[in-house]
Amino acid sequence: MPWDQLAAIQNSIPSEIIYKGLKGAIVFNHVYTVLAGEKLELILSLAPALDMDNALSRDWPRKQNFFAATDLASLLEHMDSLVKPALWKKNSKEIGFLALFTDGEGNYWLRCSRGYFTSLNESLASLEALIEELDDDIDLGMKHIVNTTYRRLSEQVFK
């Protein structure tokens, strides 16, 4: 499905229609694919919330690690981009979803995952670890960013 055509009709797709067994992909700018091989029902349910217009320009630090104790402010700059479309790899024709990962030792990094649910689940688990690491003396504004991001992503689980 071309994104420009899907975007034009996404709000008029009846929610009661069941697309059993059908799979698809979204083609963006006639070149890039996103959600390739996913169930059509999932693609149509995600379409209204996809921020495809910024997928190709979404900038994120590849191969950079953030240590929560010293780099929290830098890490928080990318919270709005979690689980949003981004180029999977440079010069790739695939668009994935930006995810937050952790090693459980206070180190965090961003990586683009092809799968929507992989991105969502990894980001939620990493945010849970980050929430546990935040000290009481952390700036309330920073805590608010983390908590708001967690709520935004956890709401997507139940859609």
Rosetta blueprint (number, residue, H / E / L):
1 M L
2 P E
3 W H
4 D H
5 Q H
6 L H
7 A H
8 A H
9 I H
10 Q H
11 N H
12 S H
13 I L
14 P L
15 S L
16 E L
17 I L
18 I L
19 Y L
20 K L
21 G L
22 L L
23 K E
24 G E
25 A E
26 I E
27 V E
28 F E
29 N L
30 H L
31 V L
32 Y E
33 T E
34 V E
35 L E
36 A E
37 G E
38 E E
39 K E
40 L H
41 E H
42 L H
43 I H
44 L H
45 S H
46 L H
47 A H
48 P H
49 A H
50 L L
51 D L
52 M H
53 D H
54 N H
55 A L
56 L L
57 S L
58 R L
59 D L
60 W L
61 P L
62 R L
63 K L
64 Q L
65 N E
66 F E
67 F E
68 A H
69 A H
70 T H
71 D H
72 L H
73 A H
74 S H
75 L H
76 L H
77 E L
78 H L
79 M H
80 D H
81 S H
82 L L
83 V L
84 K L
85 P E
86 A E
87 L E
88 W L
89 K L
90 K L
91 N L
92 S L
93 K L
94 E E
95 I E
96 G E
97 F E
98 L E
99 A E
100 L E
101 F E
102 T E
103 D L
104 G L
105 E L
106 G L
107 N E
108 Y E
109 W E
110 L E
111 R E
112 C E
113 S E
114 R L
115 G L
116 Y H
117 F H
118 T H
119 S H
120 L H
121 N H
122 E H
123 S H
124 L H
125 A H
126 S H
127 L H
128 E H
129 A H
130 L H
131 I H
132 E H
133 E H
134 L L
135 D L
136 D L
137 D L
138 I L
139 D L
140 L H
141 G H
142 M H
143 K H
144 H H
145 I H
146 V H
147 N H
148 T H
149 T H
150 Y H
151 R H
152 R H
153 L H
154 S H
155 E H
156 Q H
157 V H
158 F L
159 K L
